[in-house]
Amino acid sequence: MRVVAAMLIVGTLGGLAGGAVAWRWPWVSAPRVSAHAVLDEVQQHPSFARALWSRAGAARLSSYALGAALIAAAVGGVVMGLLLWMIRTNEGLARYDLSAARWGATSATASSTEILRSISQLGGTVGSITIAVVVAAVTRRRLRLLSTVAFLSTTLVGISVLVALIKLVVDRTRPDISRLPGFAGTSFPSGHAATIAATTAAVALLLGLSRDRRRRAILTGVAIGISMSVAATRVLLGVHWLTDVIAGLVLGWTWFAIVSISFGGRLMRFAEPIEAAERMVVPTREGDT
């Protein structure tokens, strides 16, 4: 059962670290462009203010939020590119791909394999959809159901499409060290790791809406812990390389950040930060006219 213990250690350490980061920097648990951020830019850059107030409606100003989403995409893309470079050159983290796969294969038992397979399914299609449906049902009284469903659907469908496209382009072979039967297709990135990372992050955001800082940090830690546990099972089961699951986690969290920013983060409404900023300065603007 050493592989199960290893999975639990990875998940626990990852969850504790993620919770600590979310406590120190609360924006990690809900990436967004806040109304105060918009006002800060207005105060520091008069030209930005003129452009802001000259346009008709907040919907046309949503490009500023999309700019932040593009930054998140660029950062995630750089990390993914770096991982691919490591794989092609067998440098950095790629050096541990083979040793991690071999350790998982030699340490596995029939019972540990069944446990890991069960946990791994949380990142599968059925597991992720089940999680999303349950959370939508739980939060329907506090949140607008349509926005919640749209947010979760965009997260799940989008990450599935991204994984499929990247797998097609990269076309990396899966490990062949005591690989379990029934696993075919390409390896990079891990679809299970990407899906569980995006799904649990979205769930943590929804459940953390209107909660205090401590609860949001705990939810973030739990989400990261579950994601890293599922990612670890993919390596220990011999169906993915270590760099595959790291790439999957990065891709899942990057996509979550993009979707979260686009939907307005905690406010769960596209372009809401700019509308809020407008409301905060309306009295001043009317008094100046």
C-alpha positions in Angstrom: 0.0 0.0 0.0 3.0 2.3 -0.4 1.5 3.8 -3.5 -1.7 4.8 -1.7 0.4 6.4 1.1 2.4 8.3 -1.5 -0.8 9.5 -3.1 -2.2 10.7 0.2 1.0 12.5 1.1 1.1 14.3 -2.3 -2.5 15.3 -1.9 -2.2 16.4 1.7 1.0 18.5 1.2 -0.5 20.0 -1.9 -3.7 20.9 -0.1 -1.9 22.5 2.8 0.3 24.5 0.6 -2.6 25.6 -1.6 -4.7 26.6 1.4 -1.8 28.6 2.8 -1.3 30.4 -0.5 -5.1 31.2 -0.7 -5.0 32.5 2.8 -2.0 34.8 2.1 -3.3 35.9 -1.3 -7.1 35.6 -1.4 -7.4 36.4 -5.1 -5.9 33.0 -5.9 -9.2 31.3 -4.9 -11.2 33.6 -7.2 -9.3 35.2 -10.0 -11.0 38.4 -11.2 -10.7 42.0 -12.1 -12.2 43.9 -9.1 -14.0 47.2 -9.2 -11.3 48.7 -7.0 -8.7 47.6 -9.5 -10.6 49.4 -12.2 -10.8 52.6 -10.0 -7.1 52.4 -9.2 -6.3 52.4 -12.9 -8.7 55.3 -13.5 -7.0 57.4 -10.8 -3.5 56.6 -12.0 -4.1 57.0 -15.8 -6.5 59.8 -16.8 -6.4 58.6 -20.4 -7.8 55.3 -19.3 -10.5 57.1 -17.5 -11.5 59.1 -20.6 -11.6 55.9 -22.6 -13.6 54.1 -19.9 -16.4 56.7 -19.6 -16.6 57.5 -23.3 -17.8 54.1 -24.3 -21.4 53.0 -24.2 -22.1 50.3 -21.7 -20.0 48.0 -19.6 -20.4 45.1 -22.1 -18.2 46.9 -24.6 -15.6 47.5 -21.8 -15.3 43.8 -21.0 -12.2 43.7 -23.2 -10.2 44.8 -20.1 -11.3 41.7 -18.3 -10.4 39.7 -21.4 -7.0 41.2 -21.3 -6.4 39.8 -17.8 -7.7 36.4 -19.1 -5.2 36.6 -21.9 -2.4 37.2 -19.4 -3.5 34.1 -17.5 -3.5 32.1 -20.8 0.0 33.4 -21.7 1.4 32.4 -18.3 -0.1 28.9 -18.6 1.1 28.6 -22.1 4.7 29.4 -21.1 4.6 26.8 -18.4 3.2 24.2 -20.8 5.9 25.1 -23.3 8.6 24.7 -20.7 7.3 21.3 -19.8 7.3 20.3 -23.5 10.9 21.5 -23.8 11.9 19.4 -20.8 10.2 16.3 -22.4 12.0 16.8 -25.7 15.4 17.3 -24.1 14.9 15.0 -21.2 15.9 17.9 -18.8 14.4 19.2 -15.6 11.3 17.3 -14.4 11.3 15.0 -17.4 14.3 13.2 -15.8 12.0 11.8 -13.2 9.3 10.5 -15.6 10.8 7.0 -15.9 11.8 6.6 -12.3 8.3 7.6 -11.1 6.6 5.2 -13.5 8.9 2.4 -12.4 8.4 3.0 -8.7 4.6 3.0 -9.1 4.7 -0.3 -11.1 7.0 -2.1 -8.6 5.2 -0.9 -5.5 1.6 -1.7 -6.7 -0.6 -4.4 -5.4 -4.0 -5.6 -6.5 -5.8 -3.8 -3.7 -3.8 -0.6 -4.1 -4.5 -0.6 -7.8 -8.3 -0.8 -7.2 -8.1 2.1 -4.7 -6.1 4.3 -7.1 -8.5 3.5 -10.0 -11.5 4.5 -7.9 -10.0 7.8 -6.9 -8.8 8.4 -10.4 -12.3 8.3 -11.7 -13.1 11.6 -10.0 -11.2 13.2 -12.9 -13.1 11.2 -15.5 -16.2 12.4 -17.5 -18.7 10.8 -15.2 -17.0 11.9 -12.1 -16.6 15.6 -13.1 -20.2 15.9 -14.4 -21.5 14.3 -11.2 -19.5 16.8 -9.1 -20.8 19.7 -11.2 -24.4 18.6 -11.0 -24.3 18.2 -7.2 -22.7 21.6 -6.7 -25.2 23.3 -9.0 -28.0 21.8 -6.9 -26.4 22.8 -3.6 -25.8 26.4 -4.7 -29.0 27.0 -6.6 -30.6 28.9 -3.7 -27.7 31.3 -3.3 -26.7 31.8 -6.9 -28.4 32.3 -10.2 -28.9 28.8 -11.6 -28.4 29.9 -15.2 -25.0 31.6 -14.4 -23.9 28.6 -12.3 -24.7 26.1 -15.1 -23.1 28.3 -17.7 -19.9 28.7 -15.6 -19.6 25.0 -14.9 -20.5 24.0 -18.5 -17.9 26.3 -19.9 -15.3 25.0 -17.5 -16.0 21.3 -18.3 -16.5 21.5 -22.0 -13.7 24.0 -22.5 -11.1 21.9 -20.7 -12.2 18.7 -22.6 -11.7 20.5 -25.9 -8.3 21.9 -24.9 -7.0 18.5 -23.7 -8.1 16.8 -26.9 -6.5 19.4 -29.1 -3.2 19.4 -27.3 -3.1 15.6 -27.2 -3.6 15.6 -31.0 -0.8 18.1 -31.6 1.8 16.7 -29.1 1.0 13.0 -29.7 3.1 11.6 -26.8 3.2 7.9 -26.2 1.9 6.6 -22.8 4.2 4.7 -20.4 4.5 1.0 -21.1 5.6 -0.2 -17.7 2.9 -2.5 -16.3 0.3 -0.3 -17.9 -3.3 -1.2 -17.1 -5.4 -2.5 -19.9 -8.0 -0.3 -21.5 -5.8 2.9 -21.6 -5.0 3.9 -25.2 -4.5 7.2 -26.9 -1.8 9.9 -26.4 -0.4 10.9 -23.0 0.3 14.6 -22.9 -1.4 16.3 -21.0 -3.3 14.1 -18.6 -7.0 14.7 -19.2 -8.0 13.4 -15.7 -5.6 15.8 -14.0 -6.7 18.8 -16.1 -10.4 18.0 -15.7 -10.3 17.5 -11.9 -8.1 20.7 -11.5 -10.5 22.8 -13.4 -13.6 21.2 -11.9 -12.6 21.4 -8.2 -11.3 24.9 -8.6 -14.7 26.0 -10.1 -16.5 24.2 -7.3 -14.3 25.9 -4.6 -15.1 29.3 -6.1 -18.9 28.6 -6.2 -19.0 27.2 -2.6 -16.8 30.0 -1.4 -19.0 32.8 -2.7 -19.9 35.2 0.2 -17.8 33.1 2.6 -15.1 34.5 4.9 -11.4 34.3 4.1 -10.8 31.2 6.2 -13.5 29.1 4.5 -12.3 30.1 1.1 -8.8 29.2 1.9 -10.0 25.8 3.2 -12.0 25.1 0.1 -9.1 26.1 -2.1 -6.8 23.7 -0.1 -9.3 20.9 -0.4 -9.7 21.5 -4.2 -5.9 21.5 -4.7 -5.4 18.4 -2.5 -8.0 16.4 -4.4 -6.6 17.5 -7.8 -3.0 16.5 -6.8 -4.3 13.2 -5.4 -6.0 12.3 -8.7 -3.0 13.4 -10.7 -0.8 11.2 -8.5 -3.0 8.2 -9.2 -2.4 8.6 -13.0 1.3 8.3 -12.5 1.1 5.5 -9.9 -1.3 3.5 -12.2 1.3 3.7 -15.0 -1.1 5.4 -17.5 0.7 8.8 -17.5 4.2 10.3 -17.1 4.9 12.7 -14.2 5.2 15.6 -16.6 1.9 14.7 -18.2 0.0 15.2 -14.9 1.9 18.4 -14.1 0.9 19.7 -17.5 -2.7 18.6 -16.8 -2.9 20.5 -13.5 -1.4 23.6 -15.0 -3.8 23.5 -18.0 -6.8 22.9 -15.7 -6.0 25.7 -13.3 -5.2 28.1 -16.2 -8.5 27.4 -17.9 -10.3 27.9 -14.6 -8.6 31.3 -14.2 -9.6 32.3 -17.7 -13.2 31.3 -17.2 -13.4 32.8 -13.7 -12.1 36.2 -14.9 -14.5 36.1 -17.9 -17.5 35.4 -15.6 -16.5 38.1 -13.2 -14.9 36.0 -10.4 -16.8 36.1 -7.2 -19.5 38.3 -8.7 -20.2 35.6 -11.3 -21.3 38.2 -13.9 -19.4 39.2 -17.0 -18.1 42.8 -16.9 -19.6 43.3 -13.4 -16.4 44.9 -12.1 -16.7 47.8 -14.6 -20.4 48.3 -13.8 -19.6 48.4 -10.1 -16.8 50.9 -10.7 -19.2 53.1 -12.7 -21.7 53.0 -9.8 -19.0 54.0 -7.3 -18.1 57.1 -9.2 -21.4 58.2 -10.6 -22.1 60.8 -7.8 -18.7 62.4 -8.5 -19.1 62.5 -12.2 -22.6 64.0 -12.0 -21.4 66.6 -9.5 -18.7 67.7 -11.9 -21.1 68.3 -14.8 
